[in-house]
């Protein structure tokens, strides 16, 4: 399960994501929709512990940042997607998602 509790993100003093809370139980396919500039990518980057934020993101009850540090999965500031290792640079989308699911449970 993924839980987000009161996620807030500010850029240069401007609050761009405010008090976002939700939970997702497996199995689930979700989408984040909204107009340009609404904060969709910013929310996902906060969830991946790529950018500073306040609030709490838990994955199976473990803080997301700790979960990513111990699993070998890391996000990148440039695009906000997962990379499992430097050896997987030419994987297709399905391969990347499968690798993330495999290693995220570690």
C-alpha positions as CSV (number, residue, x, y, z in Angstrom):
1,X,0.0,0.0,0.0
2,X,1.1,3.6,-0.7
3,X,0.0,6.2,1.7
4,X,0.5,10.0,1.3
5,X,-0.4,12.2,4.2
6,X,-0.5,16.0,4.0
7,X,2.1,16.3,1.2
8,X,3.2,19.9,0.7
9,X,5.8,21.2,-1.8
10,X,7.0,24.8,-2.2
11,X,9.2,26.3,-4.9
12,X,10.8,29.7,-4.0
13,X,8.3,30.2,-1.3
14,X,5.2,29.5,-3.4
15,X,3.1,26.5,-2.3
16,X,2.6,24.4,-5.4
17,X,1.2,21.2,-3.8
18,X,-0.9,21.7,-0.7
19,X,-2.1,19.1,1.8
20,X,-2.5,16.2,-0.6
21,X,-3.5,12.9,1.1
22,X,-4.6,9.6,-0.3
23,X,-3.9,5.8,-0.1
24,X,-3.6,3.2,-2.8
25,X,-4.1,-0.5,-2.2
26,X,-2.7,-3.2,-4.4
27,X,-3.6,-4.2,-7.1
28,X,-4.3,-0.8,-8.6
29,X,-3.6,1.2,-11.7
30,X,-4.0,4.9,-11.1
31,X,-3.5,8.1,-13.0
32,X,-2.8,11.6,-12.0
33,X,-4.6,14.1,-14.2
34,X,-4.8,17.9,-14.3
35,X,-3.9,20.9,-16.3
36,X,-0.3,22.0,-17.1
37,X,1.3,23.5,-14.0
38,X,-1.2,21.8,-11.6
39,X,1.6,20.0,-9.7
40,X,1.3,16.4,-11.1
41,X,5.0,15.9,-11.7
42,X,5.9,17.7,-8.5
43,X,3.6,15.4,-6.5
44,X,5.2,12.3,-8.1
45,X,8.7,13.6,-7.4
46,X,7.8,14.3,-3.8
47,X,6.5,10.7,-3.5
48,X,9.7,9.4,-4.9
49,X,11.7,11.4,-2.4
50,X,13.4,13.3,-5.3
51,X,12.5,16.8,-4.1
52,X,12.1,18.2,-0.6
53,X,8.6,18.2,0.8
54,X,6.7,18.1,4.0
55,X,4.2,15.4,4.9
56,X,4.6,11.6,4.9
57,X,4.9,9.1,2.1
58,X,4.7,5.4,3.2
59,X,5.2,2.3,1.1
60,X,3.9,-0.7,3.0
61,X,4.3,1.3,6.2
62,X,7.9,2.2,5.6
63,X,8.9,5.8,4.7
64,X,9.4,6.0,1.0
65,X,12.9,7.6,1.2
66,X,14.1,4.7,3.5
67,X,12.4,2.1,1.2
68,X,14.2,3.5,-1.9
69,X,17.6,3.7,-0.1
70,X,17.4,0.0,1.0
71,X,16.1,-1.4,-2.3
72,X,18.6,0.0,-4.7
73,X,15.9,1.9,-6.6
74,X,16.5,5.6,-7.0
75,X,14.7,8.4,-8.8
76,X,16.4,11.0,-10.9
77,X,15.7,14.7,-10.6
78,X,15.8,15.1,-14.4
79,X,12.8,13.0,-15.3
80,X,11.4,11.5,-12.1
81,X,11.5,7.9,-13.2
82,X,13.1,4.9,-11.5
83,X,16.5,3.4,-12.4
84,X,17.4,0.1,-10.9
85,X,21.1,0.2,-11.8
86,X,23.4,1.6,-14.4
87,X,23.1,-1.7,-16.3
88,X,19.5,-1.2,-17.2
89,X,19.7,1.9,-19.4
90,X,18.1,0.5,-22.5
91,X,15.1,-1.2,-21.0
92,X,11.6,-0.6,-22.5
93,X,8.8,0.8,-20.3
94,X,7.6,-2.7,-19.4
95,X,11.0,-3.8,-18.4
96,X,11.5,-0.7,-16.2
97,X,8.1,-1.2,-14.5
98,X,8.8,-4.9,-14.0
99,X,12.2,-4.2,-12.5
100,X,10.8,-1.6,-10.1
101,X,8.0,-3.9,-9.0
102,X,10.6,-6.7,-8.4
103,X,13.1,-4.6,-6.5
104,X,10.5,-2.5,-4.6
105,X,9.4,-5.6,-2.7
106,X,13.0,-6.3,-1.5
